[in-house]
């Protein structure tokens, strides 16, 4: 699939950052790590990867804004466009030498995500999409969501609050209702990949509370372009600002959403 100039810049930046991250991943025990809170770690690798991405993107498009996980937002001379970047989604997996983490880059134009890249270096899987052009894996594989129609055949993914927190009771309540009616549950620990895996037909659905824009911006577009529905958990919420997300295939979305949105 031939992408736009912006998409090619994003893919190049993701691959360059990933090369740096892979080197550190091989020496994960030697990383210098500081703690931002229980279960939420940040490493030198994380900061270095974001700087690589920022340098690449800002060199190519110096007028665009930049929102990344590891520093304050930059407002661009062009206020209608900004990059939204998570240099290392799945930091806890990374620091525990689990090969399930990703680089996520999105481009927002006038408040709408128009391009997204999620790169999984461990598996060399580059998920990407542009608005209206479909979702793709690597060079030529068009992505479509799963065709399963029964909840009893569906596998779902969820994110759990790393420190317990105010959303833990809601997650446990959701699980208690969902587990008896589905084929299985997974908690993989990287929101961008959860969304990409719905796009690839590996999960039928995914939900999580209290996410940040950089966790989900690219993945939302990839999932939607593959045929998934992505909505706020509460329909009056804003996806990027509130960060409470539910994603599912067209065939099971209504059934899935009913389970998650029901409040006893």
N, C-alpha and C positions, 0 to 999 in steps of 0.2 A: 504494500500500500504506500503510495507516494504522499507524504505529508507536506504541510505548509512549511515555509521558512521558520516560523516560530516553533512549530513542532520539532523540526530538526534540531534547532538550538536546544530545546528542552531535552531531547534524547541524548544529545552530545554531552550536556551538563550532567545528566543522571549517570551516564557511563563513566565519566571522568571522576565524579565523586565516589562512585562505587569502587573504582580501582583503589582509591585511598582507603576506603572502609574495609575492603577485603584484606589488605595488608595488615590492618589492625586486628581484624577478626582472627587472623592466624596466630596472633599473639595476645589474645584477649586477656590472659591472666596478668599481662604486664601493663595494661591500660591504666592511666591515671584517672580515677573516678571520683567525682564529688556527688553528693546526694542533694536533690532538690526536694525530697520528701519521700515517705515510705513507698517503695516500689517504683519510684520515678527517678531514674538515674540519668546523669548526663556525663559524657566522656569527652576527652580531647578529640576523639575520632568524630564525634557528633559535630562539634564546633568546626573542626577542620573541613568536614564534608560540606557544611553549610557555606563556609567561605569560598570553597571551590565553586559551588553552584552559583552563589551570588556573583562572583567575579565573571563567570561565563555568561550569565544572563544579562548582567548590567553592562558588560562590554558590548554585547550584541544589541541590546535595547536600553540605552542609558536613560531614556525618558520615562520608563515604566516604574511603577512603585514595586516595593518588595516587602512581603510579610513572611517571616521565617520563625521557626520555633525558638531559636536561640538568641534573638536580639530584638530590639524595638523596631517597629514598622518604619519603613522609608516611604514617604509620600512622593510620588514621581511628578515630574513636570507635566506628564500626561496623566491627569487624575482619573481617567476612565479605564486605565489598564494597570494591573498589578500581578506580579508573580506571587504564588502562595506555595511555600516550600516546607516540607518536612525532610531534613537530610537523612534521618535515620528513624524510620517508623518501626517500632519493635525493639527499642533499646534494651529492655530487660532480657529479651531473647538473645540479643547480640552479646550482652555481657555475661550470659550464662552459656555461651558457645552453642546456642541453638540456631541452626541455619534457616531461620524464618524471620526475615526483616527486609525492609525495602527503602528505596529512595522515592519520594513522592514530589512531583512538581505539577502545579496547575497554573493556567493563565486565566485571569478574570478580566472581562471587558464589560463595563457598565453594569456591574453587579452580577454578571452571569458567567459561569465557567464555560469557556469556549475550547479549551484544550487541556488534556491531562496525560501525565506519564506516571506509571508506577513500575519501578524496576526492582526485580528480585535477583540480586547478583548470585546468590547461592545456587539458584536453578537456571540462571541466565534466561529469565523470562521478562521480557519487556512488554508490559501492557500499555496501550495508549489509545487515545481517542481524540477526535475533534468533533465539535458540534455539527450534527447532520451528516457525518462521514462514516459512522459506524465505529465499533471498537475492535481492536486488533491485538494479536499476540505475536511478538517478533515480526518478521518481515511480511508474512503472507497469510496468517491464520485468522480468519474472521471469527469474532466471538459472538456466540448466541447463548442466552440463558437456557437452563435446563427445561425440558418439556414435561417433566413429571407433574401430575395434576393432583395427586393425593397427598395429604399431610402425612399419612402413614408411611409414605415412601421418601419423604423429604428429610434432608440433613441441614441443620441450621448452625450458624456460628453466632457467638455473642462476645461482648467484652464485659469483663467484670471490673468493678472499681478496685484499683490496686491497693488501696489503703482502707477498704471497707467503705466508709463514708456514707453520705446521706442517700446514695442511690442503691446501696446494697439490698435493702429490703425490697425495693421494686424489682431488682434482677432476680432475687430468690423467688418472689411471687410469680414472675414471668416463667421461670424454669419449672415451677411446680405445675403450672397449667400446660406448658408446651411439651415437656418430656413424655407424658403419657400418650400423646397423639402424634408423635413424629418418629422418624427412623433413627435419629441420633442428634447429638449436640457436640460441638467442638468449641474450644476456646484457644485460638492460635496466637493471639497477642499482637496483631498488627492490623489496624483498622483498614489501611489502604489495600492490603492484600485480601482481607475479608471481602471487600467490595469487588475487587478484581476477580476473586474466585467465584462470586455470584455471577459475574459477567461470563466467566468461562464454563459455567455449568457445574462447578464442583460443589457449591452450596446452593440450596434453593432460597435461602434467606439469611439475613444478618440484622442484628439490632444492637444498639449500645447507647448509653447515656453519657452526657457531659464530655463530648468530644470537642476538639478544637478545629478551627478551619483547616489548618495544615494537615490534620489527620485524615480528612475526608474529601477535600476539594477535588483532587484528581480522580479519586475512586468513584465519586458520585457520577461524574460524567462518563467514565468508562462503563459503569454498571448500566446507566440509562441508555447509552448508545448500543449496548448489547441486548436491550429489551427489558431490563429490570425496571420496576417501580421503586423510586426512592423518595421518601416523605419524612417529615418530622413525626416523632411518635405521637405528639399532640398536634392536631392539624392546624392549630392557630400559632404554632411556633415557627421560627426561622431556622432552617437547617444549619447554616454556617454559624450564625450568631449564638443560637441556643445549644446546638450540638447534640440533640437527642434524635437519633436516626433509626429508621426502619427501612429495610431494603428487601425486596423479594421478587420472584419471577411473576410474570403476569398471571400465570395459571393458579398460583397459590397465594398471591398477595392478600386478597381480601380475607381469606381464612386465617392466614398468619397474623395480619394486622389486628383482626378481631381478638385473637388470643392476647397479644401484647398490649393492646389499648384498653382491654377490659380492666376496670378497677372495682374490686369488691367493696 
